[in-house]
């Protein structure tokens, strides 16, 4: 079976089983073939008649079976691009999403020269490492309660040569005694416990997704503890769900933050809310 035949056959299967549109299905099959064959997208377009040998075809069929069962492409490939860099991901980390690039942009917009940045719940390290690579003058600390996630983040930092990031195991602020920062940024768990969409992301770690009945339990903890770890005039920036901006702004104002506002992501949804100590 050649590349063209696989593209057509498996694209249709993804549409029928997972409900993807034609473009999404085509991109996913391309990604799987690129990862399997270690070739570029242009190679697939240039050599559609290229036949897969039996071993390649078997491995592709195994990947497709897992994808048709709902496993995300990023886990199948073991990587995901974010902010222009390729990050390794495992089932111990969330898959970095384009919406979160807004948080990175806001941190860099408000960071002064030599600012100290704290990334809370770093996961794969995508936020902290992207900031560190873009601004070598910044001191970045990245924390996570999961040692397995930290191991992935540390490996990503080493591979991408992000040498201005320090990683620390911490359940939110528990291991940060006395440390203060100019900016605290976080993409914490914010999904409601009974959210019906959880079935669509069931392969990702629930501890990094779910946060109480209204999805705001972890954000409450971060807001409550942040001022003790912010320098005067420092910023707290929080990614949240599509319908949580008003609630997060209220929490920030109740905790005494000023200049409270929300910023919209690439889809026009209020995705990050922030306030100043």
C-alpha positions in Angstrom: 0.0 0.0 0.0 1.4 3.4 -0.9 1.3 6.8 0.8 -1.6 8.1 -1.4 -3.7 5.0 -0.7 -3.1 5.2 3.1 -3.9 8.9 3.1 -7.3 8.3 1.4 -8.2 5.2 3.3 -7.2 6.3 6.8 -8.5 9.8 6.4 -11.9 8.4 5.7 -11.7 6.2 8.7 -10.8 9.1 11.0 -13.8 11.0 9.6 -16.2 8.2 10.1 -15.0 7.0 13.6 -13.8 10.2 15.3 -16.0 12.7 13.4 -13.0 14.8 12.1 -13.5 17.0 9.1 -11.6 16.1 5.9 -8.8 18.6 6.6 -8.3 17.5 10.2 -8.2 13.9 9.1 -5.7 14.5 6.4 -3.4 16.4 8.7 -3.5 13.7 11.3 -2.7 10.9 8.8 0.1 13.1 7.4 1.5 13.6 11.0 1.5 9.9 11.7 3.2 9.1 8.4 5.8 11.8 8.9 6.6 10.5 12.4 6.7 6.9 11.3 8.8 7.4 8.1 10.9 10.3 9.6 10.1 12.4 6.5 8.8 15.9 5.9 5.3 16.8 4.7 6.7 17.9 1.4 8.2 14.4 1.0 4.7 12.9 1.4 3.4 15.3 -1.3 6.3 14.6 -3.6 6.3 10.8 -3.4 2.6 9.7 -3.0 3.4 6.5 -4.8 6.0 5.4 -2.3 5.1 1.9 -1.0 5.4 1.1 2.7 7.2 -2.1 3.5 5.5 -4.7 5.7 7.2 -3.5 8.9 6.2 0.1 8.2 2.7 -0.8 7.3 2.3 -2.9 10.5 3.5 -0.1 12.7 1.2 2.4 10.9 -1.7 0.1 11.4 -0.9 -0.1 15.2 -0.8 3.7 15.4 -4.0 4.0 13.6 -5.7 1.5 15.9 -4.7 3.6 18.9 -5.8 6.8 17.2 -9.2 5.3 16.3 -9.6 4.4 20.0 -9.2 8.1 20.8 -5.5 8.4 21.8 -4.2 11.8 20.8 -1.7 12.1 18.0 0.8 13.9 20.3 1.0 10.9 22.5 1.3 8.6 19.5 4.2 10.6 18.2 5.6 11.5 21.7 5.9 15.2 20.8 4.0 18.4 20.1 5.0 21.8 18.7 4.5 24.8 20.9 5.7 28.4 20.4 8.0 27.3 17.6 9.7 24.5 19.5 9.1 20.8 19.6 8.4 19.4 23.1 8.4 15.8 24.1 5.2 14.7 25.8 4.1 11.6 27.7 0.9 10.5 29.3 2.3 12.2 32.5 1.9 15.6 30.9 -0.8 17.7 29.3 -0.5 18.2 25.6 0.5 21.9 24.9 -2.2 23.7 23.1 -2.0 26.8 20.8 -4.3 28.8 23.2 -1.7 28.7 25.9 0.8 30.6 23.7 -1.2 33.7 24.8 0.0 33.2 28.3 3.7 33.1 27.1 3.1 36.3 25.1 1.6 38.1 28.1 4.5 37.1 30.3 7.1 38.4 27.9 5.1 41.6 27.3 5.1 42.4 31.0 8.5 41.1 32.0 11.2 43.7 32.6 14.9 43.1 32.1 16.1 40.4 34.5 12.6 39.7 35.8 12.0 36.5 37.8 9.2 34.3 36.5 7.4 31.4 38.2 5.6 28.8 36.0 3.2 26.8 38.2 2.2 23.3 37.1 4.8 23.2 34.3 3.9 19.8 32.9 6.1 19.3 29.8 7.8 22.6 30.6 6.4 24.2 27.4 5.5 27.6 29.1 8.7 28.0 31.1 11.0 26.8 28.4 9.4 28.9 25.7 9.8 32.0 27.9 13.4 31.1 28.8 14.4 30.6 25.2 12.8 33.8 24.1 14.3 35.9 26.9 17.7 34.7 28.1 17.8 37.6 30.5 14.9 36.2 32.6 15.3 33.9 35.6 12.6 31.2 35.3 11.5 28.7 38.0 9.1 25.9 37.0 7.3 23.8 39.5 5.1 20.7 39.4 3.7 18.3 42.0 4.4 15.3 39.6 8.0 14.1 39.5 7.1 12.2 36.3 6.1 15.4 34.6 9.2 17.2 35.9 11.4 14.5 34.4 9.8 15.2 31.0 10.2 19.0 31.5 13.9 18.7 32.5 14.6 16.5 29.5 12.9 19.1 27.2 15.0 21.9 28.8 18.2 20.0 28.3 17.4 19.1 24.7 16.4 22.7 23.8 19.3 24.2 25.8 17.1 26.3 28.1 19.7 26.8 30.8 18.0 29.7 32.6 15.2 27.5 34.0 15.3 25.9 37.4 12.9 23.0 38.1 11.4 22.2 41.5 8.9 19.6 42.8 6.2 21.6 44.6 2.5 21.3 45.4 1.8 24.8 44.3 3.6 27.1 46.8 4.6 24.4 49.3 8.4 24.3 48.4 8.8 28.0 47.7 9.4 29.3 51.2 10.5 32.9 51.1 10.9 33.1 47.3 9.3 36.0 45.4 8.9 36.7 41.7 8.0 39.5 39.4 5.5 37.4 37.5 3.7 34.2 38.4 2.1 32.4 35.4 0.0 29.2 35.4 -2.1 27.0 33.3 -3.6 25.1 36.2 -6.4 22.5 36.2 -9.7 24.2 35.5 -12.1 21.6 34.2 -15.3 21.0 36.2 -15.5 17.6 37.8 -18.7 16.7 35.9 -17.7 18.4 32.6 -19.0 16.2 29.8 -16.0 17.1 27.6 -13.7 15.1 29.9 -14.4 12.0 27.9 -12.7 13.7 24.9 -9.5 14.2 26.8 -9.6 11.0 28.8 -6.0 10.0 27.8 -4.5 13.1 29.5 -3.7 13.1 33.3 -6.9 14.0 35.2 -4.8 15.6 38.0 -3.7 18.3 35.5 -7.3 18.8 34.2 -10.0 18.6 36.9 -10.3 21.1 39.7 -13.5 20.7 41.8 -17.1 21.2 41.1 -16.8 24.5 39.3 -13.2 24.0 38.0 -11.8 26.8 40.1 -10.4 25.0 43.2 -6.7 25.2 42.1 -7.1 28.8 40.8 -8.4 29.7 44.3 -5.4 28.2 45.9 -3.0 30.0 43.6 -4.8 33.4 44.0 -4.8 33.0 47.8 -1.1 32.3 48.0 0.3 34.4 45.2 0.7 37.7 46.9 3.1 36.2 49.5 5.3 35.2 46.6 5.1 38.3 44.4 7.4 41.3 44.5 5.6 44.7 44.8 3.9 45.4 41.5 4.3 41.8 40.4 1.7 40.1 38.1 -0.3 37.0 38.5 -1.5 35.5 35.2 -3.9 32.6 35.0 -5.1 30.6 32.0 -8.7 29.3 32.5 -11.8 27.9 30.8 -13.8 29.6 28.1 -16.5 30.6 30.5 -14.5 31.3 33.7 -13.0 34.8 33.0 -15.6 36.7 35.1 -15.2 34.3 38.0 -11.4 34.5 37.9 -11.4 38.3 37.8 -13.7 38.3 40.8 -11.3 36.1 42.7 -8.4 38.4 41.8 -10.2 41.5 42.9 -11.4 39.9 46.2 -7.7 39.0 46.9 -6.7 42.6 46.5 -5.1 42.5 43.1 -5.4 45.7 40.9 -5.4 46.3 37.2 -7.4 43.2 36.8 -8.2 42.2 33.2 -8.7 39.3 30.8 -7.1 38.7 27.4 -8.6 36.8 24.4 -7.0 33.9 22.7 -6.7 33.2 18.9 -10.4 32.2 18.9 -11.6 35.4 20.5 -12.3 33.7 23.9 -11.2 35.3 27.2 -8.5 32.8 28.1 -6.1 34.5 30.5 -6.9 36.7 33.4 -4.4 38.7 35.3 -3.9 41.1 38.2 -1.1 43.1 39.8 0.0 42.9 43.4 
